[in-house]
Amino acid sequence: MVFERQKEAFFAQSASQKKLVAASGSQYSCEVGSPKFYTLCAFGGLLSCGLTHTAVVPLDLVKCRIQVDPDKYKSLGNGFKVSIKEGGMKALTLGWAPTLVGYSMQGIGKFGFYEAFKNLYGGILGEENAYLYRTSMYLAASASAEFFADIFLCPMESVKVRIQTTPGWETTLRAGAPRILKEEGINGFYKGLSPLWARQIPYTMMKFACFERTVELLYKYVVPKPRSDCNKSEQLMVTFVAGYIAGVFCAIVSHPADSIVSKLNANPGGGVMSAAKELGFAGMWKGLGPRIIMIGTLTALQWFIYDSVKVAFRLPRPPPPEMPESLKRKLAAAQ
């Protein structure tokens, strides 16, 4: 009985979403909550995370080196200068392969599972409560999705950070992954999972909840016309702006844990507490500037690509939530 209720909740959509799909005729290629919908959302996540993280590998490399060795890499500009001096321009691409593979896998979990958990929790709450407690629903759905997404990401993240920050270590994924497996076993790929969760779960909760509410506020207070009157290009521009705003907050809340992850993977023998102690409070905030630039741009582009995939495949894109009519009647009757 419990399983059946959960199953019903998982495939349930709100009344507004059903009306949206029903009224659209052939406008949409599938319904919210269908297997095709989740599959294409996961594909959108793969593209949005895999491509964007790979594109900023040079910035990520310098950021990681500043976190691990701030005495050598004193600033963003100095970090680029030293890295190029030691290894040439090619050195700035170190770690691109594990980045592409790892973050593509993470994107599948992050975006695909988010849509699934949001639908699940929305079905459990019911239409009225899903509206009233939508921020909490966004936070819970994104945290649940990221828990699994990080399990997909962690092995490649451990290879990437060692390639980028450990002098004399392997320089390719095909050499680095077997080396970790041989020297440390499977645990070597997952020793950074706890700090990765500590970094990524708050980051993703902020990324999705802040984005969802920012889109809602932009259409309410900034955009001079309803979303339904905006063309696709205008809607995607709102998506990009909301994504950048969310990205700035994401970078700030997750930066200390990001520094610990970098330090931990660069020093395989250490633990989380020893890495935090060695960094100190001030050290945990080293590299925040380049990370804000990186994550702000990254998050904006991710949302833009993800929304563009939805547009390209004609997936339902429900408008910002509005108060259900039943709740309006209840509030009016209470006055």
N, C-alpha and C positions, 0 to 999 in steps of 0.2 A: 504493500500500500504506500509506504513512504517512497519507494523507488518510483512508483507510478506518478505520484505527485511531483517529484523532482523532474521526471521526464516531461510531464505536462508543462512545468514551469520553464524548462529549458527551451522548448519549442514554442512557447507562448510569445506573442507580440502584443504590444499595447494596441488599444483600439485605434488610436491615431495612425499608427504604422500600418495597420490592416487597411484602413480607409485610404491611406496614401497609395498603397500598392493597388488596391481594387480600382480606385478612380483613375489610375494612370494608364490602364489598358496595357498596351505594348511598350509603354515608356521604359519599364524596367525589365531586366532579363530574368529576375528571380525575386523571391520574397525574402524579407528579413527573417533570419533564423533557419533558412533552408541550407542543406549541405553545400549547394553551389555558392551561396552567399558567403559562408565561412571559408570555403576553399579559396575563393577569389580575394577575400579580405586577407587571408594568410599570404597569398601571392603578392598582394600590395605591400604587406609588411616586409616580405623578403626583399622586394626591390627598394623600398624606402630606407630600410636600415642598412642593407648590404652595400648599396651604391654610395650612400652619403658618408658612411663611416670610412669606406675605402678612399673616397675623394679627399678626406681630410687627414689621411695617414701622416703626412709630413708635420702638420700641426700637432697631432696626437703624439708623435714620436718625441718632439721637442718638449711637449708638456710632461710626458712621462719622465724624461731625463732631468728636467728641472725638479720634479718631485723626488727623484731617487738620489740625485747628486747636485744639490743647489750650489755647492761651492764651485763646481766646474761650469755648470750651465746657469749663469746668473740671471738671465732674463730671456724673454722670447727672442729678441733680436740676437743676443749673444749666443743663445742655444742653437739657432739656425747657422750662425757663423761658424761656431766650433764644430758642429756636425758636418757641415759641408767641407771645412778645412781638413777634417780627419778622414772622411770617406767619399768626398765628392757629392755631386747632386744625387747620385744613385743611392747614397746612404739615407736620404730622406724618404725612400720608398720601403725601407726595411719593415717587415711585418704586414705587408699588404695582403698576402694570401690568407693567413689566419684571420685577419680582419674581415676580409670578404666572406669567407666561409662562416666564421663565428657569428658575425652580426646579421648575416642572411638568415641563419637558423634562429637567432634571437628574434628577428623581425616576425618570423612565422608565429612564434609563441606570443610575442608582445601584442601585435595587432589582431591576429586571428583569435587568440584566446580572450582578449579583451572584449571583442564583440560577443563572444559566446557567454562569458561570465556576466556581462552587462545585461544581456537578454535573460539569462538565468535568474539573476538577482532581481531584475525588473519584474519577471513573472512571479517570483515568490512574494515580493512586496505588494504587488497589485498596482494598478494605474495611478491611484491617488497618492499612495505612499512613495511610489517611484518618483513622482514629481516633487513631493514635499522634501524627500530625503535624497534628491538626485546627486548632490555632491558626495554624500557618504557612499552612495551606490557606485559612482565613478571611482572613488578611492578604493573601495573593496574589490571591484572588478579588475582594476589595473594592478593592484597588489597581487591578486590571485594569478593573473596572467604572467606577471613578471617572475613569480616564484618558479614557474616551469621554464620560462624563456631563459633564465640564467643558467639552468641546468644544461640547456643546449649550448649556451655561449661559453661556459667556464673553461672547457678544454682548450679551445682556440685562444681565449684570452690569456691563459697561462703561457702558451707558446709565443704569442705576440709580444707580451711584455718582456720576456726574457730575450727575444731577438733584438728588441729595441733598446734595452737598458743594460744588458750584461756584456761587457767587453770580451771579445774572444769566443763568444758562444756561437751557436749555429746561426746562419743568416736566412735559412729557408724553412718553410713549413715541412717539406718532405724530409728534412734532416732533423729538425727540432722536435717534432712529435715522437718519432721513434726513440730519440735520445731520452726524453722525459720518461717514456714507457719503460725503457731498459733500466734507467738509473733509479726511478722512484715508483714505478708501477702505476696503476690506474689512479691511485691517490695523488700522484703528482699533478694530475690534470685538475683535481678538484680541491686541492688544499686552500685555494683562494675563494671557494664558493661562499663561505659565511660572510667575509667582507664584501664579496661581490653582491650578495643579497642586501647587505647593509648599504651599499652604494646605490644599487639599481632599483630596489623596491621603493624607497622614498623618491628617487628621481622619477620613476615611472608614475607613481601616484600623483606627483606634482605635474608631470607632463600631460597626463590625460585629464585630470580634474581641472587644472588651470586652463587648459585648452578649451575644454567643453564650456566652462563658465565664461571665458573670455569671448568666445564666439557668440554666446548668448548676449553678453553685454554690448559687444560691438554692433550687433544688429539692432539692439534696443536703443542705444544712445548715440552711436557714431554714424552708422550707415543710414543715409537719408531716406531709404525705402525698404519695404519688407524683403526678406530673402527670396520670396517667390517672384518678386519683380526684378531681381538681379539676374544678369546673364551668368553663364558658367565662368567666364573670366573674372567677373567681379566677385563671385562666390569663392573662387580659388585664391584671389588676393586677400580676402578676409581670412581664409584658412592660413595663408602664409604669415600674416601679421600676428594672428592669435598664436601660431606656432612659435614665432620668435619670442613673444612675451613669455610664453610658458617655458621656453628653453632657458631664458635668463634665470628664472627662479629654480629650474631643475639643476643648473650648474652649481648654484649656491648651496642648496640643501644637501647635495650629494658629494661635494668636493672633499671633505675630510676622509670619507670612506674610500674615495677614488685614490687619494694619496697613499692610504694604507695598502690598497690592492697593488699599486705600483711597487711600493717598497717591499711587500711580501713576496711578489713574484720575482723581484730582482735579487732577493736574498732567500733562496729556497730553504735554508736551515732554520729560519726564524719563524715566530708565531705572530698572531694578530696583536697581542698586548705588547710584545717586545718591539714590533714595528711602530706601533703608536707611541711608545715611550721614546724610541730613538728619534722619531720625527719631532715630537713635542707639539704643543698647541699651535705655535706659529708656523712650524714646518708643515702641518696639515693643510695650511692655506696657501702654500707656495704653488704657483702655477694657476691661481684662480683666474687671473686676467685672460690668458690665452684660452682657458677652458670655457669662460663665459662667451668669448667670441666663437669658439668651436661649437659649443653646445647650442647656443642661440641660433646660429646659422644652420646647424645640423637638424635641430628640432623643427625649425620652420620648413626646411626642404623636405624632411620626412613627411610632415603633414601634407605638404603640397603634392608630393609624389603619391602618397596614399590616397588622397582625395581625387587626384587625377586618374588613378587606376579605377576608382569607383565610377567616375564619369565615363571613362573609356569602355568599361564593361557594363555600363548601364545598371549599376547596383543602386538599390534604394538609398537615398541620403536624406533621412528625415530632417525636417527643419528644427531650429532650436525649440526645446520643450515649452509647451504652453499649459496653463492650468486646465485640467480636465473640467468639462462642463458639470459633471456630478459634484466636484469639489466647489465650483463656483456657486452652485445652488445651495450647498450646505452652508457656505460662508454667508451667503445672502440671507438665508433663513435664520442664522444665528444672530444677525444684526438687528 
